[in-house]
Amino acid sequence: MSNVVALLADWIKAQKLQGPLMKDAPTFYKNLEEALDVRRADHGMFTRHKSAWKAGASIDFCSNDMLSLGTSGEIRRAFLGELAANPNFAMYSGGSRLMDGNYDYIEQVENEIAAFHGAETALIVGSGYEANTAIYSAIPRPGDAIVYDELVHASTHDGMTHSLATCRVQFRHNDVDALRDAIANVLDSQPMIADGTRSILISVESVYSMDGDICPLIEMIEVAKEMCPKGNAVFIVDEAHATGILGPKGAGLVSKLGMEKEVAIRLHTCGKAMASTGAVILGSPAVRSALMNFARSVIYTTAPSFPTVAGIRAGYNLMSSGATVKLQNNLQHLITHFFTSIEANPHWEKASEMGILSIPVLEDWQERDFQCHIVPLKTRQRYNWWLVFHLQLSGISAFPIDYPTVPRGQSRIRLMFHAGNTEEQVELLASTICNWAAEMIEIEESPDGAKGKIPKAAHQVYGLMAANA
Ligand SMILES: Cc1ncc(COP(=O)(O)O)c(C=O)c1O
């Protein structure tokens, strides 16, 4: 627990305004501190910290190690096996991929990955961020349009800002009718797309990282086909949060739906459920060549070296051998156990009726054949911090999510479930959340209302804050 208090104390210290102390400092540093003070004033200054769960002082309901391949050591064992099988490996790749950075092992692993996902080709890059900037800066041609879900990842936005596409149109999240309207707007305004000589690139994610909901991909593909019968609307699907978790052996949403031939480009990241680093872009030989020739983030960087590729292969070996299927299944079991535990808690119903807490993905969960490991817990503004303090002080690691990661007014806590969590941990999570909710119900129902009253954990943290001021 002392790790948790130390973490909170560090975070509190980091919120102290620095600008006023920098009056005589050089302009460059003073300006930087003043820019950071905007965050600090809002208690939104992020700090580096050592996660309490990594020190065994808290339960992990926040990391991306969803299959627990990292914490269980399975990925390390598979990686060491890869090293042992290739004792003469090179630490370096020797240059960028188109110069000296190509080598047999990376090509072999790419072929294996392409086969695993039922894709024509695979290209390994350094990260999902690099992958999205590569895709969106290199693939759209002048005259093309990008139509994208409003909640796509920041890396997609960064890629799009460098794209040659003539127009970019966003549509309401996961809304098939909104996609239809967006395509109609593009067809109306872009004659070369309407006549089929330019393309619409539709950008979606299979699992949305802050909402834990899933793209209605089949319906979207149907709409695109219907509206663009010449076949010039293509899909780019970011499978970052589906990799390892969703679909046969974790191959992703596109594979689960059997839509491999309907999707032009897929992105799989290896730093989340696969517990290593790097990313893979799947597509046709033309897509691969365009990425290697046009994407600055592929051309002007050193190709991934053997250790990175060996880590990726280790993860793929675990998936393709079927070793991760039991983990996928256990994850599903734990999420449903959380849903039933929280719904059965005597405080849950009232807390949700009063608007103190809501879990949008709880709705109709019994009707879904897949539960997402990302469970957003929505609450009132500021309450997300109070609940996080309560969880952290109870030995549960979770993080609040605020603007700009999510739109203003949509603050939440993002719970992440892991195959290595236990039923007891999940029950503790549900009861701890509901104990906090009971406290909030009491505060909101007290005769003098919620004004000025704060729950115990927030009191403790703000006390620490005052002491550190
Ligand atoms: C949807 C999505 N795409 C891409 C990325 C970037 O992946 P990476 O962390 O490998 O750079 C992330 C990471 O959070 C993500 O959530």
The ligand as an SDF file (V2000), in Angstrom:
LIG
                    3D

 16 16  0  0  0  0  0  0  0  0999 V2000
   -6.3440    1.9150  -31.6710 C   0  0  0  0  0  0  0  0  0  0  0  0
   -4.8760    2.1050  -31.5140 C   0  0  0  0  0  0  0  0  0  0  0  0
   -4.1090    2.1820  -32.6090 N   0  0  0  0  0  0  0  0  0  0  0  0
   -2.7780    2.3590  -32.5210 C   0  0  0  0  0  0  0  0  0  0  0  0
   -2.1550    2.4750  -31.3050 C   0  0  0  0  0  0  0  0  0  0  0  0
   -0.6750    2.6960  -31.2280 C   0  0  0  0  0  0  0  0  0  0  0  0
   -0.0210    1.4770  -30.9700 O   0  0  0  0  0  0  0  0  0  0  0  0
    1.4260    1.4250  -30.3250 P   0  0  0  0  0  0  0  0  0  0  0  0
    1.2630    1.5810  -28.8520 O   0  0  0  0  0  0  0  0  0  0  0  0
    1.9970    0.1100  -30.7370 O   0  0  0  0  0  0  0  0  0  0  0  0
    2.2080    2.5750  -30.9140 O   0  0  0  0  0  0  0  0  0  0  0  0
   -2.9080    2.3730  -30.1300 C   0  0  0  0  0  0  0  0  0  0  0  0
   -2.2520    2.4920  -28.8100 C   0  0  0  0  0  0  0  0  0  0  0  0
   -2.8040    2.8650  -27.8160 O   0  0  0  0  0  0  0  0  0  0  0  0
   -4.3100    2.1880  -30.2360 C   0  0  0  0  0  0  0  0  0  0  0  0
   -5.0890    2.1160  -29.1520 O   0  0  0  0  0  0  0  0  0  0  0  0
  1  2  1  0
  2  3  1  0
  2 15  2  0
  3  4  2  0
  4  5  1  0
  5  6  1  0
  5 12  2  0
  6  7  1  0
  7  8  1  0
  8  9  2  0
  8 10  1  0
  8 11  1  0
 12 13  1  0
 12 15  1  0
 13 14  2  0
 15 16  1  0
M  END
$$$$
